[in-house]
């Protein structure tokens, strides 16, 4: 990915096997706002959409090399 897109880090979410959540594209609940900010839903909203707690924590703890914060 780095060679083609310049990507150096990935946010990998496990999803839930056998449920639609595995087909739920991350861009539906998380966006890169600028070079240092990821915008996502509040934790309880992510839970309501069926995002597993492990994935929520992964998302909320995600860091980009240049990032200073995640906005919810």
Residue frames relative to the residue before (quaternion, step in Angstrom):
aa qw qx qy qz dx dy dz
X 1.0000 0.0000 0.0000 0.0000 0.00 0.00 0.00
X 0.6178 0.5617 -0.3557 0.4198 3.56 0.98 -0.78
X 0.6582 0.5334 -0.3118 0.4301 3.54 0.91 -0.93
X 0.7707 0.3800 -0.1917 0.4742 3.59 0.91 -0.91
X 0.8183 0.2357 -0.0928 0.5160 3.57 0.96 -0.85
X 0.4702 -0.6773 0.4428 0.3522 3.56 1.22 -0.27
X 0.4100 0.7170 -0.4702 0.3111 3.60 1.26 0.19
X 0.1249 -0.7995 0.5852 0.0528 3.56 -0.91 0.94
X 0.7714 0.2052 -0.1181 0.5907 3.59 1.20 -0.47
X 0.1664 -0.7677 0.6115 0.0950 3.53 -1.23 0.59
X 0.2425 -0.7007 0.6444 0.1871 3.54 -1.20 0.58
X 0.0760 -0.8262 0.5582 -0.0050 3.58 -0.30 1.27
X 0.0741 -0.7853 0.6146 0.0129 3.57 -0.68 1.13
X 0.4717 -0.7202 0.4456 0.2454 3.57 -0.91 0.97
X 0.2760 -0.7584 0.5428 0.2324 3.60 0.99 -0.73
X 0.4424 -0.6519 0.5371 0.3013 3.55 -1.30 -0.34
X 0.3917 -0.7387 0.4907 0.2454 3.61 -0.40 1.17
X 0.8221 0.2548 -0.2006 0.4679 3.56 -0.99 0.89
X 0.6919 0.4082 -0.2838 0.5236 3.58 1.26 -0.06
X 0.6666 -0.5265 0.3557 0.3898 3.54 -1.22 0.47
X 0.5232 0.6575 -0.4156 0.3482 3.59 1.15 -0.49
X 0.6046 0.5512 -0.3721 0.4384 3.60 1.11 -0.49
X 0.6952 0.4363 -0.2670 0.5050 3.58 1.22 -0.41
X 0.5116 0.6541 -0.4090 0.3784 3.56 1.29 -0.06
X 0.3204 -0.7789 0.5084 0.1792 3.56 -0.33 1.21
X 0.5549 -0.6418 0.4192 0.3232 3.56 -0.92 0.93
X 0.6257 0.5495 -0.3617 0.4193 3.60 1.04 -0.57
X 0.5513 0.5898 -0.3992 0.4347 3.57 1.29 0.02
X 0.8175 0.1804 -0.1028 0.5372 3.59 1.17 -0.39
X 0.7592 0.2191 -0.1935 0.5815 3.59 1.20 0.21
X 0.0364 -0.7968 0.6026 -0.0251 3.55 -0.93 0.97
X 0.3917 -0.6438 0.5925 0.2848 3.52 -1.22 0.56
X 0.2671 -0.7894 0.5371 0.1310 3.57 -0.53 1.19
X 0.7547 -0.1447 0.1150 0.6294 3.52 0.96 -0.94
X 0.7754 -0.3701 0.2260 0.4591 3.59 -1.19 -0.23
X 0.7910 0.2998 -0.1684 0.5061 3.60 1.15 -0.31
X 0.7374 0.4040 -0.2174 0.4958 3.61 1.22 0.06
X 0.1319 -0.7266 0.6693 0.0813 3.53 -1.08 0.90
X 0.1853 -0.7651 0.6075 0.1060 3.58 -0.90 0.93
X 0.0669 0.7891 -0.6068 0.0676 3.55 -0.93 0.94
X 0.6465 -0.4906 0.4023 0.4236 3.55 -1.32 -0.02
X 0.5988 -0.5067 0.4528 0.4238 3.52 -1.30 0.18
X 0.6760 -0.5338 0.3313 0.3852 3.53 -1.16 0.65
X 0.6898 0.4742 -0.3006 0.4571 3.61 0.85 -0.88
X 0.6172 0.5239 -0.3499 0.4713 3.61 1.14 -0.52
X 0.6180 0.5248 -0.3403 0.4763 3.57 1.06 -0.73
X 0.6340 0.5253 -0.3208 0.4681 3.59 1.02 -0.83
X 0.6480 0.5313 -0.3160 0.4450 3.57 0.97 -0.88
X 0.6724 0.4746 -0.2823 0.4929 3.59 1.12 -0.65
X 0.5651 -0.6422 0.3652 0.3672 3.57 1.29 -0.01
X 0.3893 0.6989 -0.5060 0.3225 3.57 1.21 0.33
X 0.4525 -0.7067 0.4665 0.2798 3.62 -0.67 1.02
X 0.6307 -0.5654 0.3824 0.3693 3.57 -1.10 0.72
X 0.6202 0.5467 -0.3431 0.4459 3.59 0.98 -0.80
X 0.6776 0.4797 -0.2862 0.4783 3.58 0.95 -0.88
X 0.6096 0.5427 -0.3490 0.4605 3.59 1.05 -0.73
X 0.6799 0.4821 -0.2923 0.4689 3.57 0.87 -0.93
X 0.6122 0.5391 -0.3448 0.4644 3.59 1.04 -0.74
X 0.6711 0.5009 -0.2882 0.4645 3.56 0.91 -0.94
X 0.7079 0.4704 -0.2714 0.4515 3.58 0.83 -0.98
X 0.7126 0.4249 -0.2532 0.4975 3.59 1.15 -0.54
X 0.4167 0.7292 -0.4583 0.2910 3.58 1.29 -0.10
X 0.0455 -0.7842 0.6188 0.0075 3.51 -1.02 0.82
X 0.2473 -0.7048 0.6437 0.1669 3.46 -1.14 0.76
X 0.6490 -0.5425 0.3431 0.4084 3.61 -1.03 0.61
X 0.7546 0.3680 -0.1904 0.5088 3.57 1.07 -0.74
X 0.5387 0.6796 -0.3779 0.3243 3.60 1.29 -0.21
X 0.1984 -0.7743 0.5888 0.1203 3.50 -1.20 0.60
X 0.8232 0.0574 -0.0057 0.5648 3.60 1.16 -0.37
X 0.2202 -0.7025 0.6509 0.1854 3.51 -1.40 0.31
X 0.2510 -0.7827 0.5583 0.1123 3.57 -0.84 1.01
X 0.0720 -0.7830 0.6155 0.0546 3.57 -1.01 0.79
